[in-house]
Amino acid sequence: MQLARKNEMSFNAYINHWLQIAVTREETLEWMEKRLSTKNSEERIRQFGLFLDETQTGREPGIKKIRQLLEK
């Protein structure tokens, strides 16, 4: 109740908010499992490490670069 008051919302709205977060989290984890279950985990980690090695100051990688890495 205190957290709901602190965030200036009703207790019911607070509970609904946290339930929505929990459901979204579970759906995201389920989606990731489906998406990555056919991929070699060690290779995915290696690719991510290579991606991090390319990191430079400046602009973030664009969606094309991210998709390219996901499709490998």
N, CA, C and O of each residue as an XYZ file, in Angstrom:
288
protein
N       0.822     -1.184      0.000
C       0.000      0.000      0.000
C       0.868      1.250      0.000
O       0.536      2.235     -0.659
N       1.973      1.217      0.731
C       2.829      2.397      0.804
C       3.434      2.734     -0.551
O       3.518      3.905     -0.923
N       3.861      1.701     -1.297
C       4.434      1.954     -2.613
C       3.389      2.527     -3.566
O       3.701      3.401     -4.375
N       2.169      2.048     -3.477
C       1.098      2.583     -4.319
C       0.889      4.060     -3.995
O       0.802      4.891     -4.898
N       0.810      4.382     -2.716
C       0.648      5.796     -2.319
C       1.841      6.630     -2.760
O       1.681      7.750     -3.245
N       3.030      6.083     -2.589
C       4.246      6.806     -2.973
C       4.233      7.139     -4.466
O       4.702      8.201     -4.874
N       3.694      6.227     -5.273
C       3.607      6.437     -6.718
C       2.303      7.104     -7.137
O       1.986      7.195     -8.323
N       1.555      7.569     -6.141
C       0.309      8.292     -6.358
C      -0.664      7.512     -7.241
O      -1.202      8.039     -8.215
N      -0.875      6.252     -6.881
C      -1.822      5.419     -7.610
C      -2.580      4.556     -6.615
O      -2.132      4.335     -5.490
N      -3.737      4.073     -7.051
C      -4.513      3.199     -6.171
C      -3.803      1.847     -6.055
O      -2.999      1.472     -6.909
N      -4.116      1.139     -4.995
C      -3.524     -0.176     -4.784
C      -3.892     -1.108     -5.930
O      -3.062     -1.897     -6.383
N      -5.134     -1.022     -6.401
C      -5.599     -1.848     -7.513
C      -4.798     -1.537     -8.782
O      -4.374     -2.459     -9.479
N      -4.589     -0.272     -9.086
C      -3.802      0.111    -10.267
C      -2.362     -0.375    -10.121
O      -1.748     -0.819    -11.091
N      -1.835     -0.287     -8.914
C      -0.469     -0.742     -8.645
C      -0.332     -2.245     -8.913
O       0.621     -2.676     -9.562
N      -1.280     -3.036     -8.413
C      -1.266     -4.485     -8.623
C      -1.407     -4.799    -10.112
O      -0.689     -5.647    -10.641
N      -2.332     -4.115    -10.784
C      -2.514     -4.335    -12.223
C      -1.243     -4.014    -12.992
O      -0.891     -4.723    -13.934
N      -0.560     -2.962    -12.602
C       0.693     -2.565    -13.248
C       1.734     -3.678    -13.109
O       2.370     -4.054    -14.093
N       1.910     -4.200    -11.910
C       2.901     -5.245    -11.680
C       2.519     -6.561    -12.352
O       3.394     -7.294    -12.812
N       1.225     -6.868    -12.413
C       0.790     -8.063    -13.140
C       1.110     -7.938    -14.630
O       1.544     -8.898    -15.267
N       0.890     -6.749    -15.169
C       1.199     -6.516    -16.577
C       2.696     -6.697    -16.834
O       3.088     -7.269    -17.852
N       3.513     -6.220    -15.933
C       4.961     -6.384    -16.060
C       5.336     -7.864    -16.019
O       6.150     -8.322    -16.821
N       4.750     -8.604    -15.096
C       5.060    -10.033    -14.953
C       4.655    -10.811    -16.207
O       5.406    -11.665    -16.678
N       3.483    -10.520    -16.742
C       3.021    -11.211    -17.946
C       3.922    -10.865    -19.126
O       4.309    -11.751    -19.888
N       4.256     -9.606    -19.282
C       5.131     -9.178    -20.373
C       6.482     -9.859    -20.267
O       7.039    -10.294    -21.275
N       7.007     -9.956    -19.075
C       8.297    -10.620    -18.858
C       8.224    -12.077    -19.290
O       9.104    -12.560    -20.002
N       7.183    -12.775    -18.863
C       7.032    -14.187    -19.218
C       6.878    -14.365    -20.723
O       7.456    -15.282    -21.307
N       6.096    -13.486    -21.353
C       5.918    -13.578    -22.802
C       7.240    -13.325    -23.526
O       7.543    -13.978    -24.524
N       8.014    -12.382    -23.021
C       9.313    -12.081    -23.626
C      10.258    -13.268    -23.491
O      10.931    -13.639    -24.453
N      10.312    -13.858    -22.316
C      11.177    -15.022    -22.107
C      10.752    -16.191    -22.992
O      11.596    -16.903    -23.537
N       9.447    -16.385    -23.132
C       8.939    -17.454    -23.990
C       9.321    -17.193    -25.451
O       9.735    -18.110    -26.161
N       9.182    -15.951    -25.892
C       9.544    -15.574    -27.261
C      11.039    -15.795    -27.495
O      11.441    -16.328    -28.529
N      11.854    -15.382    -26.531
C      13.298    -15.548    -26.668
C      13.671    -17.026    -26.719
O      14.542    -17.420    -27.495
N      13.027    -17.835    -25.910
C      13.310    -19.272    -25.906
C      12.987    -19.884    -27.266
O      13.773    -20.669    -27.798
N      11.838    -19.529    -27.828
C      11.465    -20.042    -29.148
C      12.471    -19.576    -30.202
O      12.883    -20.347    -31.069
N      12.849    -18.329    -30.113
C      13.727    -17.714    -31.110
C      15.151    -18.260    -31.045
O      15.806    -18.432    -32.073
N      15.623    -18.530    -29.834
C      17.024    -18.907    -29.662
C      17.249    -20.403    -29.448
O      18.392    -20.858    -29.430
N      16.185    -21.161    -29.289
C      16.361    -22.580    -28.972
C      17.039    -23.355    -30.099
O      17.675    -24.379    -29.849
N      16.913    -22.886    -31.316
C      17.538    -23.587    -32.443
C      18.950    -23.082    -32.722
O      19.616    -23.569    -33.636
N      19.400    -22.127    -31.954
C      20.721    -21.541    -32.166
C      21.741    -22.158    -31.223
O      21.408    -22.562    -30.108
N      22.958    -22.227    -31.669
C      24.056    -22.721    -30.860
C      24.430    -21.631    -29.852
O      24.873    -20.551    -30.244
N      24.257    -21.904    -28.574
C      24.494    -20.902    -27.528
C      25.931    -20.399    -27.526
O      26.170    -19.197    -27.409
N      26.876    -21.301    -27.652
C      28.284    -20.887    -27.635
C      28.606    -19.979    -28.812
O      29.342    -19.004    -28.667
N      28.055    -20.299    -29.977
C      28.280    -19.470    -31.162
C      27.615    -18.103    -30.997
O      28.181    -17.083    -31.390
N      26.424    -18.086    -30.419
C      25.701    -16.823    -30.189
C      26.504    -15.937    -29.229
O      26.600    -14.727    -29.432
N      27.074    -16.538    -28.192
C      27.883    -15.781    -27.234
C      29.144    -15.255    -27.905
O      29.555    -14.119    -27.665
N      29.760    -16.087    -28.751
C      30.957    -15.657    -29.472
C      30.632    -14.479    -30.387
O      31.379    -13.501    -30.436
N      29.520    -14.575    -31.108
C      29.111    -13.485    -31.995
C      28.838    -12.213    -31.211
O      29.183    -11.119    -31.656
N      28.221    -12.353    -30.051
C      27.936    -11.182    -29.223
C      29.241    -10.555    -28.740
O      29.367     -9.331    -28.696
N      30.212    -11.393    -28.379
C      31.522    -10.883    -27.978
C      32.192    -10.114    -29.106
O      32.782     -9.058    -28.877
N      32.105    -10.640    -30.321
C      32.666     -9.935    -31.481
C      31.952     -8.603    -31.691
O      32.580     -7.594    -32.013
N      30.653     -8.611    -31.508
C      29.867     -7.382    -31.631
C      30.328     -6.348    -30.605
O      30.487     -5.171    -30.928
N      30.541     -6.799    -29.367
C      30.999     -5.880    -28.325
C      32.400     -5.355    -28.613
O      32.717     -4.209    -28.295
N      33.240     -6.198    -29.219
C      34.590     -5.758    -29.578
C      34.575     -4.647    -30.612
O      35.503     -3.842    -30.678
N      33.514     -4.601    -31.426
C      33.382     -3.555    -32.441
C      32.880     -2.241    -31.860
O      32.876     -1.218    -32.544
N      32.457     -2.265    -30.602
C      31.870     -1.088    -29.982
C      32.848      0.080    -29.993
O      34.017     -0.050    -29.629
N      32.339      1.194    -30.412
C      33.124      2.423    -30.444
C      32.263      3.547    -29.905
O      31.036      3.450    -29.875
N      32.907      4.597    -29.486
C      32.133      5.744    -29.036
C      31.438      6.361    -30.243
O      31.940      6.289    -31.365
N      30.324      6.945    -30.012
C      29.586      7.572    -31.098
C      28.198      6.990    -31.223
O      27.565      6.621    -30.233
N      27.740      6.915    -32.445
C      26.368      6.467    -32.715
C      26.177      4.982    -32.385
O      27.099      4.173    -32.495
N      24.978      4.665    -31.986
C      24.610      3.274    -31.713
C      24.444      2.535    -33.039
O      24.173      3.161    -34.064
N      24.605      1.194    -33.031
C      24.405      0.445    -34.274
C      22.954      0.555    -34.733
O      22.030      0.584    -33.921
N      22.779      0.613    -36.016
C      21.433      0.713    -36.577
C      20.726     -0.623    -36.577
O      21.320     -1.658    -36.275
N      19.458     -0.591    -36.918
C      18.646     -1.804    -36.935
C      19.168     -2.804    -37.960
O      19.071     -4.012    -37.745
N      19.726     -2.315    -39.084
C      20.282     -3.226    -40.085
C      21.423     -4.048    -39.502
O      21.492     -5.256    -39.728
N      22.315     -3.411    -38.757
C      23.453     -4.099    -38.155
C      22.973     -5.118    -37.128
O      23.500     -6.229    -37.068
N      22.001     -4.759    -36.336
C      21.470     -5.664    -35.305
C      20.804     -6.865    -35.973
O      21.024     -8.004    -35.560
N      19.993     -6.622    -37.002
C      19.340     -7.734    -37.701
C      20.367     -8.645    -38.367
O      20.221     -9.867    -38.361
N      21.398     -8.045    -38.937
C      22.461     -8.828    -39.588
C      23.101     -9.775    -38.579
O      23.364    -10.935    -38.896
N      23.347     -9.295    -37.386
C      23.966    -10.138    -36.366
C      23.012    -11.222    -35.882
O      23.442    -12.336    -35.586
N      21.737    -10.913    -35.801
C      20.764    -11.902    -35.353
C      20.552    -13.019    -36.372
O      20.203    -14.142    -36.008
N      20.764    -12.707    -37.639
C      20.525    -13.696    -38.697
C      21.717    -14.634    -38.905
O      21.583    -15.631    -39.614
N      22.854    -14.351    -38.321
C      24.034    -15.217    -38.483
C      23.822    -16.544    -37.802
O      24.706    -17.401    -37.832
